[in-house]
Amino acid sequence: MTPRRPQPARAHARQMPDLRPWLWRMALTGGVILAGAAQVFAQGAEPAKAEGEIITSHAFSDLGAIKYGPDFEQLDYVNVDAPSGGEYSIWGRGSFDSMNPYSRRGRSPALSTIPYERLMTSTADDAYASYCLLCTTIEYPESMDWVIFNLREDVTFSDGSPMTAEDVAFTYDLFMEEGFPSFRIAVKRMIPEVEVLGPHRIKFHFSPDVPRKGLISQAGASIVFQKKWFEETGASLDESRLTQSPGTGPYMISEVDAPRRIVASRNPDYWGEGLPLNKGRFNYDSIRQEFFADSNAALEAFKAGEYTFRQETSSLTWATQYDFPAIDDGTIVKEELPNGALPVASGFVFNLRKEKFQDPRVRKALGLMFNFTWTNETLQYGLFAQRQSFWQNSDLEAEGVPQGLELQYLQAVSDMIDPEILEGDAFVQSPGGSRQLDRGNLREAADLLEEAGWEAGDDGVRRKDGEVLSVEFIENNPSFDRIILPYVDNLQRLGVQATYNRIDDAQYTDRVRGHDFDMIFDSYTNSLEEGVGISQRYGCEDRDDVFNPAGYCSEAVDRLIEELQETDTAEEMQAYVRAIDRIMRHAYFMVPVWYNDTHWVAYYDMYEYPDTIPPYDLGSDNFWWIDADRANALRESGAL
C-alpha cells in the first residue's frame, strides 16, 4: 500500500463532543462492550447440520457477513510495510491520580487501559464482527447456550509469563466480586459461570432465561488480568493505585509521573507480532501523554514541540488560533479527515430523578431556550449540523411518520405511549434563530410553562406552589463556558432561576456519580448494532446506572428492548431501534446539540497514514507511523 502524505485542510472548526462519559464508562466496565442482536453464522464457520451442532469459527457476528475470513493475511486499511519507531505524543486535560481504570476511586486516564487485551477484538472497517485475538477459535452450539474460547498457547504477559485459562477465569471472578455494582449485576445475569476446561480452553455459560443475542460478543469482549500479580500483591480491583498488573498488549506503562505525564513503551517481546490482525499496527516505540490544566495551555505546549499530535476539541481555537508560523511554513500540518463513526448522542441532560423535571412540557420549554442556530453561527463558526436522533445519520434514525415494521412495533405498545408518536413526524428540535434569544421560542416556552403551572410573578421569576423554578448547570471543563452561559442567560429571560457552576474535576465526578445535579452536558454512546447493552443505557432496571445519566425509564422502551433482543434480521433490529429513537426523542430527556462527521487534527510533519482512513477509527495511535528522516529534520531545526 502506497502511503499518502497528509495534506493541509481548510481552516474550519468544531466545538468538541464531550468524551468524559464514554471514557469514564469504559473504565468502569473494564472496556466491556455490550453488543447484540440477531445471530448469523461466521464466514468460514462449519454450518450446523442438526439441532445443537457445534459451530467452530475464528470470528463471530450477531448481524451481517463477516468481512475477514479465517485465512485473511492483513486488514485492508493498514500499511504492512509501515516502518516502526518514534514516539507518538498527545495531551490530556486536567490531571490523574490513579492508574487503575476499573475502580470508582480516583481519576484514571484513558491510556491506563493500554496494557490489556480482550479475548476478541473488532476492526475499524467492520461494524458488527468480533475476531479472535487471544483465542484461535471459538466453539458454540446453535442454541448459543455457551461459548468456548480456544486460547492461543503463545500468549504471554509483559513479564514473560504465559497466559492461561486460569487468568481468564480469575479476571471474571475479580470483576464479579469487586467490579462496579451495576456492571457485575448485569454481567452475572447474563454469564453466571466461567469454567476452565484446560490450560488453554475456557467456557462461558449463559443464563437460560436471557436472550441469546449478544452474549458471545459480550464474552469475547472480556479483558484478561494476570492472576499471579493480584495474588502476590494483594491488590484490589476497587482501589486507587499507581501500579498496574502486567498485560498481554503490545505496550506496557513505562513511566507514571502523576499528575503530569504517562509513557507507554513497546513490549519488545510482544507475543502478537506478525498476527494478521496486528500487521501494520502498533508502529510507535512509545506513546506519551502530557497533561495540562486547559486547552490553551496545551496548545502553547504544542507550538513549543512538547508533544506532536493534537486532535482539536475547540471550534474557537481551531478557527482562530492555528495561524502561527509553524502552520504557515509546513512544520505543523492542519487537516480534516473523514469520520464515519456513529455520532455520539451528546447534549444537555435533564436529571429525571428531580421532581421539577417530571413534566415533559417543562423539559421542552427549557430546551427551547438553547438556540442552536445562534450558537453554531456565532460561537462555532457555522460548522455543525444540529443533532436530532440518538442514532444520527444511520439506518437506525427515526424519520418522518412511522411506517412498516417500525409502525407495527409502535402499535404493539400503543397503550404505553403518547398517540402523537404514532401519528406524527419524529420529534425535531427547534433550530432557533440568528439572535441569541429567539422570540418565537421564548413565547412557545412561556406557554408550555404556563400550561405546566409555572407562572411568572411580579418579579418575573416562575413559581409553582410557592417553589421557584431553578436550574443549576455544573461543568468542569472551561471550554463549555461560552456555550452554557448564553443558554443560562436565555433561561433567565424566561423567568427561570438558572445558574452555572464550574467546579473541579473531583467534585464534578462525585456529584455526577451521586446524581446530585439538575443539568449537565453529557453523552449516550450508542452502536450501529444494538442488543443487550441498550438496556443499560435506556432500561428502567438500570435507570440509576452510570450509563444512564438522565435516569430515563419508559415501560414502552423496556418492552421494545426485550423484543429487540429476540430479532433475527438486521431489518428488524433497525426498525426496533427507530421505534425506540422516536419514543425517546418525544420524551425529551436531553436537549440535543450538534454533530460533525470529520476528525480535526494538527500534527508535526513527520506522521504518515495509509491511503484510506477506515470509517470507524482515525487510528493515529494505532496504524499511523512516523517518517524517521522528517522527524530527525524537525529535531535538527529545533522545532522539537
MARMARPA-511424 format. One line per field, with one value per residue (C-alpha): residue in one letter; y, x, z. Coordinates in pm, 1 decimal. Last residue first. Layout:
BEGIN
r = (a,...)
v = (Y,...)
u = (X,...)
w = (Z,...)
# end
This chain:
BEGIN
r = (l,a,g,s,e,r,l,a,n,a,r,d,a,d,i,w,w,f,n,d,s,g,l,d,y,p,p,i,t,d,p,y,e,y,m,d,y,y,a,v,w,h,t,d,n,y,w,v,p,v,m,f,y,a,h,r,m,i,r,d,i,a,r,v,y,a,q,m,e,e,a,t,d,t,e,q,l,e,e,i,l,r,d,v,a,e,s,c,y,g,a,p,n,f,v,d,d,r,d,e,c,g,y,r,q,s,i,g,v,g,e,e,l,s,n,t,y,s,d,f,i,m,d,f,d,h,g,r,v,r,d,t,y,q,a,d,d,i,r,n,y,t,a,q,v,g,l,r,q,l,n,d,v,y,p,l,i,i,r,d,f,s,p,n,n,e,i,f,e,v,s,l,v,e,g,d,k,r,r,v,g,d,d,g,a,e,w,g,a,e,e,l,l,d,a,a,e,r,l,n,g,r,d,l,q,r,s,g,g,p,s,q,v,f,a,d,g,e,l,i,e,p,d,i,m,d,s,v,a,q,l,y,q,l,e,l,g,q,p,v,g,e,a,e,l,d,s,n,q,w,f,s,q,r,q,a,f,l,g,y,q,l,t,e,n,t,w,t,f,n,f,m,l,g,l,a,k,r,v,r,p,d,q,f,k,e,k,r,l,n,f,v,f,g,s,a,v,p,l,a,g,n,p,l,e,e,k,v,i,t,g,d,d,i,a,p,f,d,y,q,t,a,w,t,l,s,s,t,e,q,r,f,t,y,e,g,a,k,f,a,e,l,a,a,n,s,d,a,f,f,e,q,r,i,s,d,y,n,f,r,g,k,n,l,p,l,g,e,g,w,y,d,p,n,r,s,a,v,i,r,r,p,a,d,v,e,s,i,m,y,p,g,t,g,p,s,q,t,l,r,s,e,d,l,s,a,g,t,e,e,f,w,k,k,q,f,v,i,s,a,g,a,q,s,i,l,g,k,r,p,v,d,p,s,f,h,f,k,i,r,h,p,g,l,v,e,v,e,p,i,m,r,k,v,a,i,r,f,s,p,f,g,e,e,m,f,l,d,y,t,f,a,v,d,e,a,t,m,p,s,g,d,s,f,t,v,d,e,r,l,n,f,i,v,w,d,m,s,e,p,y,e,i,t,t,c,l,l,c,y,s,a,y,a,d,d,a,t,s,t,m,l,r,e,y,p,i,t,s,l,a,p,s,r,g,r,r,s,y,p,n,m,s,d,f,s,g,r,g,w,i,s,y,e,g,g,s,p,a,d,v,n,v,y,d,l,q,e,f,d,p,g,y,k,i,a,g,l,d,s,f,a,h,s,t,i,i,e,g,e,a,k,a,p,e,a,g,q,a,f,v,q,a,a,g,a,l,i,v,g,g,t,l,a,m,r,w,l,w,p,r,l,d,p,m,q,r,a,h,a,r,a,p,q,p,r,r,p,t,m)
v = (1956.5,2252.4,2299.9,2252.9,1938.9,1793.7,1860.8,1708.7,1398.5,1354.4,1401.7,1126.9,893.9,905.4,818.0,576.1,561.6,230.2,257.4,590.8,790.1,528.7,763.2,479.6,369.1,454.0,336.7,601.9,506.0,568.9,471.5,725.1,922.8,1139.0,1355.9,1695.6,1784.7,1734.4,1903.1,1708.8,1765.2,1443.3,1484.5,1390.7,1662.7,1673.9,1930.1,1980.1,1764.8,1881.2,1551.9,1396.5,1486.8,1215.5,1259.1,1193.7,882.3,743.7,803.7,653.6,344.9,298.9,352.6,96.3,-161.3,-98.6,-136.5,-468.0,-599.9,-509.8,-653.6,-988.1,-1243.8,-1027.7,-1165.6,-889.4,-629.4,-782.2,-701.1,-360.2,-290.5,-375.0,-163.0,124.1,104.6,95.1,400.7,498.9,769.9,830.4,1117.5,988.1,640.7,453.8,546.0,327.1,480.1,385.2,34.3,-157.1,105.1,45.6,324.6,294.0,-44.0,-176.4,-91.3,-332.4,-648.7,-561.2,-267.7,-280.4,62.4,147.3,411.7,628.6,844.1,1178.7,1452.8,1826.8,1853.7,1957.0,1944.4,1777.6,1549.7,1213.6,1072.3,976.6,1322.3,1496.4,1295.5,1333.7,1707.9,1747.1,1559.9,1751.1,2099.1,2302.8,2534.1,2641.5,2795.3,2931.1,2944.0,3093.7,3052.2,3355.2,3304.3,3577.0,3372.1,3074.1,3283.6,3391.5,3032.4,2932.8,3223.5,3095.1,2731.2,2755.0,3014.9,2833.5,2494.7,2517.4,2571.3,2197.5,2104.9,2158.7,2206.4,2361.4,2463.7,2505.5,2682.8,2702.2,2873.5,2684.7,2864.5,2614.3,2674.3,2963.3,3147.7,3460.4,3780.7,3984.4,4033.9,3657.1,3426.9,3112.9,2753.6,2554.3,2315.6,2507.3,2829.8,2657.9,2549.0,2898.8,3054.8,2809.1,2895.6,3268.1,3230.7,3006.8,3276.1,3546.4,3366.7,3498.9,3481.2,3627.2,3430.7,3187.9,2871.5,2529.8,2378.7,2014.0,1762.4,1498.7,1217.2,1301.2,1249.5,985.8,709.6,938.0,1164.2,874.8,928.6,593.2,294.4,181.8,200.0,-59.5,-305.1,-8.3,107.4,-228.4,-225.2,134.2,43.0,-265.9,-62.8,310.1,574.7,935.2,1129.2,997.8,766.7,707.7,344.3,340.0,596.2,970.3,1030.9,735.1,929.3,1146.9,1524.1,1658.7,2001.3,2026.4,2191.9,2430.0,2761.7,2928.6,2758.2,3053.8,3287.3,3062.7,2743.3,2905.6,3129.0,2834.9,2601.6,2836.9,2657.2,2826.1,2574.6,2304.8,2468.4,2466.1,2107.6,1993.7,2179.4,2037.3,1691.1,1717.1,1514.5,1774.5,1955.0,1623.7,1558.7,1198.0,1298.5,1470.7,1656.9,1606.0,1885.3,1726.2,1441.6,1140.5,1047.0,1046.8,697.6,652.8,751.0,1017.8,1173.0,1367.6,1743.2,1858.7,2102.1,2008.6,2152.9,2237.8,2347.8,2706.1,2862.6,2613.1,2656.3,3034.3,3058.8,3085.6,2797.3,3014.2,3148.0,2871.8,2572.9,2750.5,2874.4,2537.6,2365.7,1997.4,1961.4,1623.7,1713.5,1521.3,1627.8,1694.5,1943.8,2099.0,2462.4,2504.0,2200.2,2349.6,2664.8,2449.6,2263.5,2585.8,2693.0,2353.7,2355.8,2246.3,2039.2,1670.5,1513.7,1175.6,968.1,669.6,471.4,268.1,352.9,118.3,-53.6,-162.6,-265.8,-633.8,-677.0,-868.8,-1092.9,-1173.9,-1067.2,-950.2,-1090.8,-1225.0,-887.1,-945.3,-591.6,-454.3,-107.4,172.6,358.6,696.4,889.9,1251.8,1531.8,1412.2,1179.2,1094.0,740.2,591.5,254.3,153.0,-151.3,-163.3,-450.8,-594.5,-900.5,-706.2,-696.7,-566.5,-195.8,41.7,397.1,294.4,384.2,80.1,-134.2,-405.5,-490.6,-562.3,-843.2,-810.4,-1181.0,-1286.1,-991.9,-1049.2,-1425.3,-1390.6,-1181.1,-982.4,-1063.7,-843.5,-972.1,-852.0,-1210.7,-1283.4,-993.5,-1079.0,-1432.9,-1297.1,-1052.1,-1243.1,-1541.5,-1369.1,-1430.0,-1708.0,-1992.5,-1792.0,-1821.8,-2038.6,-1912.8,-2197.8,-2186.5,-2375.8,-2302.5,-2479.1,-2698.5,-2682.3,-2377.6,-2283.5,-1936.0,-1906.8,-1684.2,-1502.8,-1298.9,-1201.7,-1204.5,-946.4,-705.6,-746.4,-706.3,-388.0,-228.2,-297.6,-166.6,-456.5,-617.4,-968.3,-1025.1,-831.0,-1048.4,-1368.9,-1279.2,-1189.3,-1515.8,-1717.4,-1553.2,-1595.9,-1964.1,-2008.6,-1941.2,-1650.1,-1740.3,-1549.2,-1312.4,-1010.8,-839.8,-1121.3,-1406.3,-1550.7,-1845.4,-2109.0,-1917.1,-1973.1,-2196.4,-1996.7,-2196.7,-2042.0,-2126.2,-2155.7,-2034.0,-2266.7,-2347.6,-2464.7,-2265.0,-2302.0,-2016.2,-2017.1,-1909.2,-1709.3,-1404.3,-1217.9,-1396.3,-1159.9,-972.9,-867.7,-596.2,-265.2,-397.5,-130.7,-29.3,-387.2,-554.9,-763.5,-1095.9,-1229.7,-874.3,-701.8,-503.0,-281.2,22.9,65.6,337.5,548.9,661.2,844.7,742.8,958.0,811.9,563.5,414.9,146.9,-21.7,239.6,169.7,407.6,660.0,1027.0,1195.1,1552.2,1806.9,1784.9,1528.7,1576.8,1369.2,1215.2,938.9,844.9,703.0,357.9,101.9,143.4,86.7,-202.1,-362.9,-41.6,-82.6,-38.5,-384.2,-574.6,-844.7,-1207.3,-1341.2,-1718.5,-1739.4,-1487.9,-1111.9,-911.7,-1112.2,-1103.5,-934.7,-930.3,-1109.2,-1157.7,-1405.4,-1480.1,-1760.6,-2019.9,-2352.5,-2437.8,-2729.0,-2897.8,-2849.7,-2902.4,-3057.2,-2984.5,-2660.6,-2485.0,-2500.4,-2147.5,-1972.5,-1667.1,-1661.0,-1774.3,-1508.8,-1440.9,-1139.0,-860.4,-788.8,-556.5,-492.6,-375.6,-442.0,-179.2,-267.8,-156.1,142.6,247.5,225.3,428.0,701.7,715.3,717.1,998.0,1217.9,1246.4,1566.3,1642.8,1929.3,2250.7,2241.2,2416.8,2517.9,2618.1,2433.4,2120.0,2059.8,1732.6,1416.2,1237.2,926.1,587.2,336.6,0.0)
u = (1105.5,1106.3,1479.3,1570.2,1766.7,1468.1,1236.9,1488.8,1515.4,1135.9,1141.2,1400.1,1221.9,885.6,647.6,355.9,-24.0,-193.7,-274.8,-239.4,-349.1,-615.6,-894.8,-1135.0,-1479.1,-1488.7,-1142.1,-886.5,-773.4,-432.6,-248.8,-109.6,208.7,339.6,652.2,501.6,415.8,48.9,-288.9,-612.6,-979.6,-1175.9,-1487.1,-1855.3,-1976.4,-2250.1,-2450.5,-2690.0,-2975.8,-3154.2,-3187.6,-3484.9,-3713.8,-3980.1,-4059.9,-3696.0,-3709.2,-4018.9,-3885.0,-3544.4,-3712.5,-3916.9,-3606.0,-3423.9,-3697.3,-3690.6,-3310.9,-3320.2,-3595.1,-3405.5,-3081.1,-3254.2,-3345.9,-3471.6,-3504.4,-3308.9,-3527.5,-3832.0,-3695.6,-3580.3,-3929.2,-4088.6,-3840.8,-3898.7,-4272.6,-4228.2,-4005.4,-3719.2,-3455.6,-3226.3,-3066.9,-2712.8,-2795.7,-2465.7,-2366.3,-2656.0,-2952.6,-3202.4,-3063.3,-3388.3,-3575.1,-3378.4,-3220.1,-2843.5,-2802.4,-3095.1,-2911.5,-2633.9,-2825.0,-2881.0,-2798.4,-2573.9,-2483.7,-2399.6,-2479.1,-2265.9,-2500.1,-2346.9,-2324.9,-2355.7,-2511.1,-2848.0,-3000.5,-2721.3,-2652.1,-2691.5,-2420.8,-2198.6,-2249.7,-2178.3,-1869.1,-1720.3,-1780.8,-1625.9,-1313.2,-1278.8,-1317.1,-1635.5,-1797.4,-2137.7,-2385.6,-2714.3,-3075.4,-3360.7,-3608.6,-3809.9,-3779.2,-3513.0,-3322.3,-3336.5,-3182.8,-2894.6,-2829.5,-2809.6,-2571.1,-2350.5,-2351.3,-2170.7,-1905.4,-1830.4,-1800.3,-1426.3,-1384.9,-1437.9,-1564.3,-1936.5,-2248.7,-2571.1,-2819.4,-3188.3,-3441.5,-3819.0,-3907.7,-4145.3,-4451.0,-4698.2,-4538.6,-4305.7,-4154.1,-3948.0,-4052.4,-4050.5,-4426.1,-4461.5,-4423.7,-4636.7,-4515.6,-4838.3,-4745.8,-4965.4,-4786.2,-4452.2,-4555.3,-4682.2,-4354.2,-4157.1,-4361.6,-4315.9,-3940.6,-3909.9,-4067.2,-3851.2,-3522.4,-3276.1,-2921.1,-3028.4,-2988.9,-3268.9,-3367.2,-3317.6,-3620.5,-3558.3,-3734.9,-3971.4,-4036.5,-4328.9,-4682.2,-4948.8,-4790.8,-4590.1,-4892.8,-5075.8,-4849.6,-4709.5,-4797.2,-5126.7,-4963.2,-4702.3,-4780.1,-4862.7,-4502.4,-4371.1,-4601.2,-4510.1,-4139.5,-4211.9,-4369.3,-4411.8,-4355.5,-4407.1,-4090.3,-3750.8,-3631.6,-3254.8,-3137.7,-3033.3,-2768.4,-2712.4,-2796.3,-2861.3,-2985.5,-3161.9,-3185.9,-2831.7,-2797.0,-2532.4,-2205.9,-1954.9,-2133.1,-1836.8,-1893.8,-1970.1,-2176.8,-2313.2,-2343.3,-2466.2,-2711.0,-2853.3,-2859.7,-3052.5,-3096.1,-3404.8,-3636.4,-3485.1,-3618.3,-3968.6,-3929.7,-3824.4,-4109.2,-4364.0,-4221.1,-4339.5,-4112.1,-3834.7,-3938.1,-3949.0,-3577.4,-3479.9,-3521.3,-3182.5,-3204.1,-2915.5,-2776.5,-2644.8,-2447.3,-2558.2,-2211.9,-2204.6,-2193.6,-1848.5,-1775.8,-1517.3,-1339.3,-1015.3,-959.9,-601.0,-354.3,8.6,282.0,626.3,457.3,586.7,247.1,147.8,475.9,434.6,113.8,-233.5,-397.2,-552.1,-873.3,-1077.5,-939.4,-927.6,-1284.5,-1404.2,-1248.1,-1156.0,-855.4,-689.8,-329.2,-16.6,343.1,403.1,633.3,705.0,669.8,352.4,209.5,295.4,106.8,-186.6,-184.1,-200.6,-498.4,-667.7,-672.8,-485.9,-236.4,-145.0,122.2,58.7,341.8,319.6,636.0,815.9,541.7,412.1,136.7,-34.2,77.8,21.9,-179.6,-490.4,-276.6,-53.8,302.1,383.8,120.0,352.1,504.1,868.1,988.0,689.7,652.1,658.6,370.5,453.1,231.5,277.8,166.8,-45.4,119.2,455.2,399.0,662.4,695.3,332.1,327.2,252.9,182.9,-79.6,-68.2,-87.7,121.2,-67.2,-64.0,75.4,-47.3,-328.2,-689.9,-881.0,-1170.0,-978.2,-785.5,-415.0,-288.7,48.9,123.2,-236.3,-302.1,20.1,-32.3,-383.0,-264.2,-555.9,-754.6,-1012.3,-1357.9,-1502.4,-1545.6,-1795.7,-2017.9,-1987.6,-2098.1,-2388.8,-2515.3,-2826.6,-2902.3,-3185.1,-3184.0,-3358.9,-3111.1,-2817.2,-2502.6,-2201.0,-1857.0,-1611.3,-1232.6,-960.3,-591.1,-480.3,-793.6,-1168.6,-1177.9,-1540.5,-1695.6,-2034.8,-2340.5,-2294.7,-2606.1,-2733.4,-2378.6,-2294.3,-2569.5,-2501.5,-2128.5,-2177.6,-2431.2,-2206.2,-1876.3,-1634.1,-1511.1,-1654.6,-1788.0,-1495.3,-1248.8,-1430.0,-1409.7,-1042.4,-966.5,-1140.7,-931.9,-610.2,-687.8,-744.0,-376.2,-143.5,223.4,483.0,716.2,674.9,467.0,213.3,240.2,19.8,185.1,-77.0,-356.1,-682.4,-962.7,-1259.4,-1572.9,-1917.5,-2242.8,-2617.6,-2577.5,-2859.5,-2657.0,-2382.9,-2064.0,-1694.0,-1446.4,-1118.9,-755.3,-804.1,-626.2,-727.8,-1029.3,-1235.6,-1555.0,-1789.5,-2056.2,-1927.2,-1638.5,-1395.2,-1213.7,-1170.7,-1309.7,-1139.4,-1177.4,-1032.9,-956.5,-620.9,-470.1,-161.7,-341.5,-609.6,-420.3,-407.1,-765.2,-655.3,-752.5,-927.1,-952.1,-1192.5,-1471.8,-1228.8,-1160.8,-929.8,-649.7,-367.6,-471.4,-419.4,-496.8,-492.4,-676.5,-683.1,-478.1,-212.1,-58.4,278.3,350.6,716.3,947.1,989.8,842.7,826.0,497.2,527.8,202.6,17.9,-323.6,-676.0,-746.9,-654.1,-395.2,-346.5,-702.3,-728.1,-1030.8,-1233.1,-1239.5,-1557.1,-1802.7,-2149.6,-2439.3,-2562.3,-2461.0,-2109.3,-1845.9,-1487.5,-1230.4,-1506.7,-1629.9,-2000.3,-2121.9,-2442.2,-2718.4,-3004.1,-2861.3,-2623.3,-2475.9,-2262.0,-1880.5,-1761.3,-1569.8,-1787.2,-1945.5,-2302.3,-2563.8,-2746.2,-2967.0,-2896.6,-2601.8,-2348.8,-2246.8,-1888.7,-1667.2,-1395.5,-1330.8,-1679.4,-1578.2,-1308.0,-1537.1,-1790.5,-1540.4,-1413.7,-1774.9,-1880.5,-1570.4,-1563.6,-1768.7,-1806.2,-1575.0,-1684.3,-1594.4,-1360.0,-1263.7,-938.0,-914.5,-709.8,-339.3,-249.5,-136.0,129.1,-16.0,137.5,141.9,0.0)
w = (1853.4,1612.5,1671.8,1306.2,1389.4,1570.2,1277.1,1036.7,1255.1,1243.9,866.0,827.6,1071.0,891.4,1173.5,1158.6,1152.3,1232.3,1602.4,1777.8,1472.6,1401.8,1291.2,1366.8,1246.9,876.8,773.9,667.1,319.3,162.7,479.1,731.8,769.1,1052.7,1040.4,970.5,1328.5,1394.8,1377.6,1364.4,1306.4,1258.1,1044.2,1053.0,1288.0,1549.1,1739.2,2031.3,2153.2,2472.7,2658.7,2839.3,2550.4,2584.6,2213.1,2127.9,2343.3,2173.2,1820.5,1898.7,2043.5,1724.8,1513.2,1727.5,1669.8,1295.3,1283.8,1466.8,1239.5,922.3,1063.0,1096.8,1362.8,1647.4,2000.1,2176.4,2009.6,2181.7,2527.9,2410.4,2273.2,2607.5,2801.3,2557.5,2623.8,3001.9,2983.1,3214.4,3181.0,3478.2,3284.0,3337.0,3200.4,3155.8,3511.7,3628.1,3810.0,3536.6,3516.1,3569.5,3369.4,3050.5,2844.0,2872.7,3036.1,2829.4,2506.5,2600.2,2514.6,2150.8,1928.7,1624.1,1489.5,1848.5,2106.6,2331.9,2538.5,2619.5,2879.2,2929.2,3271.1,3410.9,3759.7,3956.1,4252.2,4077.8,4312.9,4020.3,3874.0,4203.1,4285.4,3937.5,3935.1,4278.5,4169.8,3842.7,3987.6,3962.8,3711.9,3843.4,3602.6,3732.7,3609.8,3812.0,3528.3,3428.0,3052.9,3037.7,3297.3,3061.4,2783.4,3011.2,3111.8,2745.7,2681.5,2970.7,2859.1,2527.0,2622.0,2946.8,2776.1,2716.4,3091.1,3152.5,3498.0,3443.7,3655.1,3530.3,3800.2,3720.7,3941.6,3905.9,4234.7,4464.8,4602.5,4460.5,4120.5,4061.7,3767.9,3834.2,3654.9,3974.5,3951.5,3930.6,3630.1,3638.6,3640.5,3623.6,3340.7,3097.1,3196.8,3141.6,2792.7,2706.1,2819.9,2605.8,2298.6,2359.0,2410.3,2104.9,1889.3,2045.2,1974.8,2230.6,2093.5,1759.7,1434.0,1510.2,1692.3,1535.5,1709.5,1793.1,1570.7,1710.1,1464.6,1239.2,1357.8,1404.3,1605.4,1835.7,1879.0,2042.2,2351.0,2454.3,2673.9,2514.4,2171.6,2268.1,1983.5,1759.4,1793.4,1671.4,1369.3,1287.4,1286.2,1079.5,801.4,858.8,1123.8,1002.3,918.5,1026.5,1302.9,1289.0,1293.3,928.6,1020.2,1012.7,1381.3,1610.9,1916.6,1659.9,1624.0,1604.0,1450.4,1180.3,1262.9,1109.4,1130.3,1301.2,1637.1,1863.4,1645.6,1372.2,1574.4,1893.9,1704.6,1509.6,1811.2,2040.1,2372.1,2517.7,2351.7,2571.7,2886.9,2744.7,2625.9,2972.6,3141.8,2898.5,2965.2,3329.4,3556.0,3553.4,3874.5,4062.3,4015.4,3928.6,3565.2,3577.0,3248.2,3005.6,2790.3,2473.4,2327.0,2127.7,1999.6,1621.0,1464.4,1313.9,956.1,1036.6,740.6,789.5,825.9,841.4,994.3,931.6,1153.1,1021.2,699.0,696.2,765.0,1033.0,1221.2,1188.9,1395.9,1242.8,1423.7,1694.3,1540.4,1379.2,1564.2,1897.7,1875.1,1747.0,2044.1,2055.8,1828.8,1787.9,1862.5,1771.2,1843.4,2211.5,2385.2,2045.0,2151.7,1946.8,2123.6,2463.5,2366.9,2260.8,2592.7,2791.1,2581.2,2613.6,2991.1,3303.4,3108.7,3098.6,2877.3,2715.1,2567.3,2332.8,2265.2,2000.5,1754.1,1482.2,1679.0,1355.6,1007.3,1084.8,1403.6,1292.7,1070.6,1373.6,1296.8,1650.0,1884.6,2158.8,2241.2,2334.4,2266.1,2464.1,2318.0,2569.7,2736.8,2889.5,3129.0,3237.6,3468.1,3760.4,3829.8,3674.4,3552.3,3322.8,3148.6,3100.7,2873.8,2503.8,2262.2,2497.9,2724.8,3049.4,3364.9,3671.6,3732.9,3993.3,4050.2,4281.4,4357.0,4475.7,4354.8,4173.4,4485.4,4509.5,4734.5,4564.9,4512.0,4439.8,4209.4,4019.1,3984.2,3835.4,3540.9,3405.1,3089.9,2916.7,2828.1,2495.3,2373.7,2649.9,2548.1,2178.6,2262.5,2466.4,2206.7,2109.6,2327.6,2516.4,2893.5,3086.7,3031.5,3167.0,2955.8,3040.0,2934.5,2869.5,2880.0,2692.5,2706.2,3026.2,3025.7,3068.9,3298.3,3360.2,3367.8,3535.9,3567.0,3233.4,3151.6,3497.2,3625.7,3359.7,3463.6,3836.1,3782.2,3585.8,3818.5,4115.8,3968.5,3989.3,4311.2,4329.2,3976.9,3829.7,4017.9,3920.9,3550.1,3582.4,3764.4,3492.2,3220.0,3419.4,3481.2,3107.3,3057.9,2985.2,2987.1,3192.8,3006.5,3235.3,2962.5,2975.9,2730.0,2457.2,2277.8,2354.9,2186.0,2369.9,2247.8,2371.7,2444.9,2414.2,2590.0,2535.0,2177.0,2061.0,1750.3,1980.6,2038.5,1969.1,1940.4,1754.3,1791.0,2110.1,2250.0,1934.6,1786.3,1572.6,1660.9,1379.9,1353.6,1222.1,1015.3,892.7,1211.4,1329.6,1639.6,1906.9,2078.8,2404.9,2505.6,2554.1,2840.9,2854.9,2701.7,2969.1,3161.8,2845.5,2910.9,3225.1,3579.7,3837.9,4187.3,4339.1,4128.4,4020.4,3686.7,3536.7,3787.2,3703.2,3967.0,4048.5,3717.0,3591.8,3385.3,3008.4,2818.1,2552.9,2277.3,2185.8,1934.4,1967.0,1705.9,1560.8,1326.8,949.9,764.4,519.7,634.7,553.9,712.4,570.4,431.5,746.3,687.8,582.5,587.1,625.0,855.9,653.7,705.3,641.6,848.7,698.1,875.0,1231.0,1551.7,1422.3,1531.8,1439.5,1404.5,1388.9,1524.4,1533.5,1747.6,1631.6,1886.9,1644.5,1330.1,1046.0,1178.5,920.7,956.9,1008.3,728.7,748.4,1091.4,1135.3,1178.9,1502.0,1559.6,1805.6,2025.0,2173.0,2529.8,2501.8,2801.7,2841.6,3202.6,3290.7,3499.3,3256.7,2953.7,3147.8,3223.3,2867.3,2740.2,2969.4,2950.2,2570.3,2546.5,2177.3,2094.8,1934.0,1569.8,1333.6,988.1,835.8,506.2,521.8,479.6,307.0,480.6,274.8,122.3,184.4,-100.1,0.0)
# end
